[in-house]
Amino acid sequence: MAYKRFKFLGVAAVVLMVAMACGGSNNPGTSKQYKIGLVTDIGGLNDKSFNHLAYVGLEKAKTDFGIKDDVTESKSGNDYVNNLTGFASKNYDLVIGVGFLMQEAVGTVSGQFPNIHFAIIDGAGTDANGNDLKHTNVESLFFKEQDAGAMVGVIAGWMEKNGKAKKNKHVIGAVGGISIPPVNHYIAGYKWAATMEDPSIKVLVGYSNDFTDPAKCKGQATSMISSNADILFQVAGGCGLGVLQGAGQAGVYSIGVDADQKDADPSVIASALKKVDVATYTAIKNVVNGQFQAGALTFSIANDGAGYAVDNLTVPAELQTELKTFQDKIKAGTLTPPADIPTP
Amino acid sequence: MTTRPRPRSMPAMVRRMTTGLAMPLGSVLLAFVLGGLIVAATGGNPFSAYAALVCGGFGIGCAGGENPGLQISNTIVFVIPLITAGIAVALPFRAGLFNIGAEGQLLAGSIACTAIGIKFSSLPSPILLPMVLVGGMVGGALWAGVAGVLKATIGAHEVVTTIMMNYIAQWFLRYLIVGGPLQLAPGTSKSSPIGAGARLATLLPNDNSLIILGLPSSVFRVHTGLLIALAAAAGFAFLLWRTSLGYEIRAVGQSQKAARYAGISVRRTIIVTMLIAGGFAGLAGAIEIAGVDHNLTDKYFSDTTGFDAIAVALLGLGSAVGIVLAAILFGALHAGGSVMQADAGISGNLVFILQALILFSIAANFVGAIRQRIPGLGRPTALPPDLPPAAPMMTEAAAPPTEA
């Protein structure tokens, strides 16, 4: 019996040795191949939102520039520092952190590796108190969410004004996750544009204090629907899927956020887009072209870094013209959506 | 081959040890083989996956340019809370109690630690550091104590109450740092940092300009909490085997009736066991705050250390040495997952599959079943008698204790 067991161990040892020997080794080409590392937040690559879009941008850059790209998904908040450090310690040319949850981690690691370039979506490298450390090796990729919010606000306001919504009581809603700047920017543009389209409109704004639990957001949505809201804009990430479902079940319309959420629920008529893929691609392009710049890089309608998508809705020609005029005006700078939620 | 006689001189102790180790080692091996098949079935190379996992966890055989020292440091940072939280599950196991609430107790400990560390942030380290650590233990102990008292007085099942207490801790934490009194500033989901005196020192200097092993020494986050965790493991073993309380705990776990007949107060033992267990879990939370994060953040919304601790306690067979070894395995898996994804392109989720397979094969006692079916692998043996399987323990403990 003992012999058998030892034989078994022997086989295991051989397997282990083969495993060690199989560690890959690749020959780098003669021309410099840029190494880009992407660290997702806890949403993971399949979040149909930020992380997914960042990956899309990374893949596009890989096709265009022939970079070596590596991705690490963070399983918990414990992993941010480790994953960023992992790429930085291997001398990657650019390490991208996705999402403001990673601000402190990017602040810490960028201080430890002053010669490595970092980019962070929706945030900056900060200290524990949330103050921007302004490291010269960190590029912050920000978005004018209010631009995207305004475009879907136009759709909502126009539909209420022209009686194309479900109840047409001139009431719409927005459910935010936590009251933080990116969320409020969206809602600000939404409310501002909807009011411009339909001055008699009432915009209900609520927060679920959560970004992950759909049940909490659905509760918010249900209470808004009972107050006659019939178009609901979700600005709450995974939690906001509950808004879309709640609207679908109550037979009213909803609007998605960040990525095109057409497939999340049939009630989704439009999505406000934050083009994280464009931002990621631009950050990589800058590094490859030797044009990395520290500090904020803002993406808006003007540079095609924000926008909207029309989803499960056939857009009347009139609305289409309205949207185009509105977008052109924002692009030209004659209309500027506000960053703070306007008070009625 | 089966006729080969067993050497008669084999000491009983060695035999007992191999029998005892067969279950955990076999479970881990089985999990890795099944995990490898899953990787192969999904088009990956299991060998490169495991090579990257070993590199990420132990810094051995790294092909992708990883710094071995950094990987070992990362693993140890994950191991530290798993040890203390693992004890928080293992100790009640010995008393026939299933503490699923280590996570909630850990959170209670981290909340208490942070609150004290902020409130008294100006105190010097020799006073403040013990305060936050003990405060964390008290927080965890009180959290677990609720379940202990309910169990001892009205017989409410600890599995149910500790699970519920997990949710209460999670939502309480959420309230505290999102809109509540510990929130740093409106629009953030974290607390202010604890005072400098409340922090555990890192083993290497926290200095960005000092280069150790080719990297700035501040990237090595391994901290003195390691010593506390190892001391906690030693204390756990001492408590269990060298004190009368430990004897009482084990006696209650074996048979409440016999313990009562021997003059042991079952109620008191249950409450005290849960208090101590909660203290260990709370210590895990306090060490995480004092050693790694220095503030409460939204990462604690999705923290799973207290749940991983259940697997650690089971795999470690409830012994101090076993818990340390199992914690090292789980910590290495956690740290290795990221490297595996970056280097071998295998999703880090494989780590969760491996953890689940390990737990599953322990719970289902696959190894025992295999040993019984295949005669060549040895005689069918029962589990080591000092740790009966969880299920019968739970059913026995399910009855409300009655003092005779």
Chai-1 contact restraints between the chains, C-beta under 6 A:
chainA,res_idxA,chainB,res_idxB,connection_type,confidence,min_distance_angstrom,max_distance_angstrom,comment,restraint_id
A,M1,B,G378,contact,1.0,0.0,6.0,A-B,restraint_1
A,K4,B,G376,contact,1.0,0.0,6.0,A-B,restraint_2
A,A19,B,F47,contact,1.0,0.0,6.0,A-B,restraint_3
A,A19,B,Y50,contact,1.0,0.0,6.0,A-B,restraint_4
A,A19,B,A51,contact,1.0,0.0,6.0,A-B,restraint_5
A,M20,B,A51,contact,1.0,0.0,6.0,A-B,restraint_6
A,M20,B,G61,contact,1.0,0.0,6.0,A-B,restraint_7
A,C22,B,F47,contact,1.0,0.0,6.0,A-B,restraint_8
A,C22,B,S48,contact,1.0,0.0,6.0,A-B,restraint_9
A,C22,B,A51,contact,1.0,0.0,6.0,A-B,restraint_10
A,G23,B,A51,contact,1.0,0.0,6.0,A-B,restraint_11
A,G23,B,G61,contact,1.0,0.0,6.0,A-B,restraint_12
A,G23,B,A63,contact,1.0,0.0,6.0,A-B,restraint_13
A,G24,B,S48,contact,1.0,0.0,6.0,A-B,restraint_14
A,G24,B,A63,contact,1.0,0.0,6.0,A-B,restraint_15
A,S25,B,A63,contact,1.0,0.0,6.0,A-B,restraint_16
A,I42,B,S302,contact,1.0,0.0,6.0,A-B,restraint_17
A,D70,B,A342,contact,1.0,0.0,6.0,A-B,restraint_18
A,T72,B,S338,contact,1.0,0.0,6.0,A-B,restraint_19
A,T72,B,Q341,contact,1.0,0.0,6.0,A-B,restraint_20
A,T72,B,A342,contact,1.0,0.0,6.0,A-B,restraint_21
A,E73,B,G348,contact,1.0,0.0,6.0,A-B,restraint_22
A,S76,B,S302,contact,1.0,0.0,6.0,A-B,restraint_23
A,G77,B,K299,contact,1.0,0.0,6.0,A-B,restraint_24
A,N82,B,N74,contact,1.0,0.0,6.0,A-B,restraint_25
A,N83,B,S338,contact,1.0,0.0,6.0,A-B,restraint_26
A,T85,B,V219,contact,1.0,0.0,6.0,A-B,restraint_27
A,S89,B,N67,contact,1.0,0.0,6.0,A-B,restraint_28
A,S89,B,L70,contact,1.0,0.0,6.0,A-B,restraint_29
A,S89,B,L215,contact,1.0,0.0,6.0,A-B,restraint_30
A,K90,B,G65,contact,1.0,0.0,6.0,A-B,restraint_31
A,G111,B,N208,contact,1.0,0.0,6.0,A-B,restraint_32
A,Q112,B,N208,contact,1.0,0.0,6.0,A-B,restraint_33
A,Q112,B,P216,contact,1.0,0.0,6.0,A-B,restraint_34
A,Q112,B,S218,contact,1.0,0.0,6.0,A-B,restraint_35
A,Q112,B,V219,contact,1.0,0.0,6.0,A-B,restraint_36
A,A128,B,P193,contact,1.0,0.0,6.0,A-B,restraint_37
A,A128,B,N295,contact,1.0,0.0,6.0,A-B,restraint_38
A,G130,B,T188,contact,1.0,0.0,6.0,A-B,restraint_39
A,S179,B,G187,contact,1.0,0.0,6.0,A-B,restraint_40
A,I180,B,G187,contact,1.0,0.0,6.0,A-B,restraint_41
A,N209,B,V178,contact,1.0,0.0,6.0,A-B,restraint_42
